[in-house]
Amino acid sequence: MSTKRTGLLALIGIAAGAFAFWKYKNMTPEEKEKIKSKVSDTGRRIKETVGDVESTISDKYDSLKNKAKQEYKDVTP
């Protein structure tokens, strides 16, 4: 049953990809440019979000590390 479901999902994926390719090839240049700009904008926003998350995690890590060092100093005589 699992292999049948996997095969069916693969077939649906291939069909969707072929349809998207056909649809893209039949678009006007203006529509293609609109899609390219959306993809570019989305990529830029994802990149910015990743940078923000990385910065936040780094700040939290440094804060916890400093707090742990301070706790260690307080506990050791």
PLY file of the C-alpha trace (Angstrom):
ply
format ascii 1.0
element vertex 77
property float x
property float y
property float z
element edge 76
property int vertex1
property int vertex2
end_header
0.00 0.00 0.00
2.82 2.42 0.85
4.61 1.94 -2.48
1.37 2.49 -4.38
0.80 5.75 -2.54
4.38 6.84 -3.12
4.12 6.02 -6.81
0.87 7.90 -7.12
2.35 10.95 -5.39
5.38 10.82 -7.70
3.11 10.63 -10.74
1.06 13.59 -9.52
4.25 15.54 -8.89
5.56 14.85 -12.39
2.22 15.85 -13.91
2.15 19.08 -11.89
5.70 19.89 -12.96
4.89 19.24 -16.63
1.78 21.43 -16.37
3.76 24.24 -14.72
6.44 24.01 -17.44
3.82 24.13 -20.20
2.02 27.01 -18.52
5.29 28.98 -18.13
6.27 28.42 -21.76
2.92 29.83 -22.93
3.08 32.98 -20.79
3.72 36.43 -22.16
7.10 38.03 -21.41
5.38 40.43 -18.98
3.89 37.53 -17.02
7.26 35.76 -16.96
8.94 38.91 -15.64
6.26 39.26 -12.96
6.90 35.68 -11.78
10.67 36.19 -11.82
10.34 39.33 -9.70
8.08 37.53 -7.20
10.59 34.69 -6.88
13.46 37.14 -6.49
11.58 39.16 -3.87
10.64 36.03 -1.95
14.26 34.83 -2.01
15.46 38.18 -0.72
12.93 38.15 2.13
13.88 34.59 3.09
17.55 35.58 3.11
16.81 38.57 5.37
14.73 36.44 7.73
17.47 33.82 7.99
19.97 36.58 8.81
17.68 37.97 11.50
17.10 34.55 13.04
20.82 33.78 12.96
21.58 37.08 14.69
18.93 36.48 17.35
20.18 32.95 18.04
23.77 34.17 18.24
22.80 36.91 20.70
20.84 34.46 22.86
23.74 31.99 22.82
26.23 34.65 23.89
23.88 35.79 26.64
23.41 32.27 27.98
27.14 31.57 27.76
27.94 34.70 29.77
25.25 33.87 32.30
26.65 30.35 32.69
30.16 31.72 33.22
28.87 34.12 35.85
26.97 31.34 37.63
30.11 29.18 37.56
32.16 32.00 39.09
29.53 32.49 41.79
29.46 28.78 42.69
33.24 28.16 42.75
35.10 29.46 45.78
0 1
1 2
2 3
3 4
4 5
5 6
6 7
7 8
8 9
9 10
10 11
11 12
12 13
13 14
14 15
15 16
16 17
17 18
18 19
19 20
20 21
21 22
22 23
23 24
24 25
25 26
26 27
27 28
28 29
29 30
30 31
31 32
32 33
33 34
34 35
35 36
36 37
37 38
38 39
39 40
40 41
41 42
42 43
43 44
44 45
45 46
46 47
47 48
48 49
49 50
50 51
51 52
52 53
53 54
54 55
55 56
56 57
57 58
58 59
59 60
60 61
61 62
62 63
63 64
64 65
65 66
66 67
67 68
68 69
69 70
70 71
71 72
72 73
73 74
74 75
75 76
